[in-house]
Amino acid sequence: MRHLPRSLLRTLARTVLPVGALLTLAPSALAVTTTTTFQVTATVLKACLMTTPATLAFGSYDPSAASLNGTTSLNVTCTFGTPYSIGLSAGGGTVANRLMTSGSSAAGNNTLGYGLFKDSGHLTNWDDSVAGTGYTGSGLPQTQTIYGQIPTGQYAAAPATDYTDTITVSLTY
C-alpha cells in the first residue's frame, strides 16, 4: 500500500471537507413545505338539569294565627341561551287550591289547603304550565324559589294531625 504525502492529505482535507459540508446543507436548502387547512366543528345541544327541592316544611300551623309561609328552592342549569319552563303539579288538589291530606283523619275532614307561588308576596300562583314561563339558561345554576302559604282560618277542614302532599316539578326546554 502506498502512502500519500502529508501535504497532499492536507490539501485534500481543505478541499473535500468544505465540499462535504456543502453537500450536507444542500438537501435542507432545497426542502419545500406545503400547508393546507381543515375544519373542526361541533354542535352544542340544548341541555338542562335541575336539583331536587328540599321539603317545603311549614312547621306547626295554628288556624287562629296569621297565614303560615314557607319556601324551598331548586337550581336549574341550562346551556347558555336555552329557554326553559318550570311547572308544579296540582298535588292532591288543583293548582289553584292545592291540598295536603292526612291518612289519620276522618274522610271529608282530612285536607289542609295551601298555595305555591312564584313571588314572596304570594300573588302569582305557580301552576303546572310548562310553556313560556320566560326563563333563559345562563350556563350557570339559576335558583328558583318556590313560596308556599297556608291560609289562616282552616278550623273545620284540618283536624289536629300531620298533613302531606307530593308535588312533581316539570322542567321543559
GIVENZI-V425403 format. One record per residue. N is the residue number from 1. SS is DSSP state (A for helix, B for strand, O for the rest). BURIAL is I if it has 9 or more other ideal C-beta (glycine too) atoms within 8 Angstrom, else O. D_CENTER is the distance of its C-alpha to the mean C-alpha in Angstrom with 1 decimal. Layout:
BEGIN
N	SS	BURIAL	D_CENTER
N	SS	BURIAL	D_CENTER
END
This chain:
BEGIN
1	O	O	88.3
2	O	O	89.0
3	O	O	87.5
4	O	O	86.4
5	O	O	87.6
6	A	O	85.2
7	A	O	85.5
8	A	O	84.4
9	A	I	81.4
10	A	O	80.4
11	A	O	80.7
12	A	O	78.7
13	A	O	75.9
14	A	O	75.8
15	A	O	75.7
16	A	O	73.6
17	A	O	70.8
18	A	O	69.8
19	A	O	69.9
20	A	O	67.7
21	A	O	65.2
22	A	O	65.1
23	A	O	64.5
24	A	O	61.5
25	A	O	60.0
26	A	O	60.8
27	A	O	58.0
28	A	O	55.2
29	A	O	56.9
30	O	O	56.9
31	O	O	53.2
32	O	O	51.1
33	O	O	47.3
34	O	O	45.4
35	O	O	41.7
36	O	O	39.3
37	O	O	35.7
38	O	O	32.9
39	O	O	29.5
40	O	O	26.1
41	O	O	23.5
42	O	O	20.0
43	O	O	18.0
44	O	O	14.2
45	O	O	13.0
46	O	O	10.7
47	O	O	7.7
48	B	I	5.0
49	B	O	4.3
50	B	I	5.9
51	O	O	8.4
52	O	O	12.1
53	O	I	14.0
54	O	O	17.1
55	O	O	20.5
56	O	I	21.7
57	O	O	25.1
58	O	I	27.7
59	O	O	30.4
60	O	O	34.0
61	O	I	35.0
62	O	O	38.4
63	O	I	39.4
64	O	O	41.9
65	O	O	39.5
66	O	O	37.0
67	O	O	33.8
68	B	I	31.4
69	B	I	27.9
70	B	I	24.7
71	B	I	20.9
72	B	I	17.7
73	B	I	14.1
74	B	I	10.6
75	B	I	7.3
76	B	I	4.9
77	B	I	2.0
78	B	I	4.5
79	O	I	7.2
80	O	O	9.8
81	O	O	12.2
82	O	I	10.7
83	B	I	12.3
84	B	I	11.1
85	B	I	13.2
86	B	I	13.3
87	B	I	16.6
88	B	I	18.4
89	O	I	21.2
90	O	O	24.8
91	O	I	25.2
92	O	I	28.9
93	O	I	30.1
94	O	O	29.0
95	O	I	26.1
96	O	O	28.9
97	O	O	30.5
98	B	I	28.3
99	B	I	30.4
100	B	I	30.2
101	B	I	33.0
102	O	I	35.2
103	O	O	36.7
104	O	O	39.6
105	O	I	40.8
106	O	O	43.4
107	O	O	42.2
108	O	O	42.0
109	O	I	41.4
110	B	I	38.2
111	B	I	35.5
112	B	I	33.9
113	B	I	32.4
114	B	I	29.2
115	B	I	26.7
116	B	I	23.0
117	B	I	22.3
118	O	O	19.8
119	O	O	22.0
120	O	O	23.9
121	O	O	27.2
122	O	I	26.6
123	O	O	27.5
124	O	O	24.7
125	B	I	24.3
126	O	I	20.9
127	O	O	22.0
128	O	I	20.7
129	O	O	20.3
130	O	I	17.2
131	O	O	18.8
132	O	O	18.5
133	O	I	17.1
134	O	O	16.3
135	B	I	12.7
136	B	I	11.4
137	O	I	8.1
138	O	O	8.9
139	O	O	6.8
140	O	O	6.4
141	O	O	5.5
142	B	I	7.8
143	B	O	10.3
144	B	I	12.1
145	B	O	15.5
146	B	I	17.7
147	B	I	21.4
148	B	I	24.0
149	B	I	27.8
150	B	I	30.8
151	O	I	33.8
152	O	I	37.0
153	O	O	40.2
154	O	I	39.1
155	O	O	42.3
156	O	O	43.4
157	O	O	40.1
158	B	I	38.9
159	O	O	41.3
160	O	O	40.6
161	O	O	38.2
162	O	O	34.5
163	O	I	32.2
164	B	O	28.8
165	O	I	26.5
166	O	O	23.4
167	O	I	20.7
168	O	O	18.3
169	B	I	15.0
170	B	I	14.3
171	B	I	11.2
172	B	I	12.6
173	O	I	11.6
END
